[in-house]
Amino acid sequence: MLVDEKYFAPKTPASVIAVGDAFEALLIRSMLESLGAAVLLHLVGTPEDFLLTLERKEHDPKLVVICGHGDENGLVFGDYGDGVDVGALVDGSLPAAAIAKRARMPGAIVVSTACLTGDAAFAKAFLEAGAAAYIAPSDCPDASDAALFAHYLFHSLLRRGLSPERAFDRARHADPALDMFRLHKP
């Protein structure tokens, strides 16, 4: 338990994982903090760094947000120089199968804003790792649409106290462009 959870006005712990460009992650971090969350920001530099952030312990924040880019192969990491292990990447992207091998997400609500990460393979990887819910887009949202979805979702979860399912429905129906987001449950 984080000390912030013991405050008179407790704060919900959350982790934001930035893969690549951190702009969206910083926006979502600020958004979460404005809604009363205590946020740990992970600025990952390599595929291994990212996989380490997914090896969660029971006391780690249960709200996990993955910000990055996705393509048909998975979560985009791109090219690296010598010395960086890129063995898990397929054409510069981390596939769901690599996540499935390492992720441990006991009871976490995992939200990805990365394009094309709302498919069955990614959902299976996170749900079999113990996630209570996995939310991600099945298509390619505009960056502003992903941020809008995140705001509606987190506002409903943190300020309105809605269940993940009800918060998801509210966020998804806020704008027609947000219909591409999917909720997966065990």
Secondary structure, DSSP 8 states (H G I E B T S, - for coil): --GGGGSSS--EEEEEEEES--HHHHHHHHHHHHTTEEEEEEEE-SHHHHHHHTB--TTS-SEEEEES-EETTEEE-----TTS--TT-BTTEE-HHHHHHH-B-TT-EEEE-STT--SHHHHHHHHHTT-SEEEEESS---HHHHHHHHHHHHIIIIIS---HHHHHHHHHTSSGGGGGEEEE--
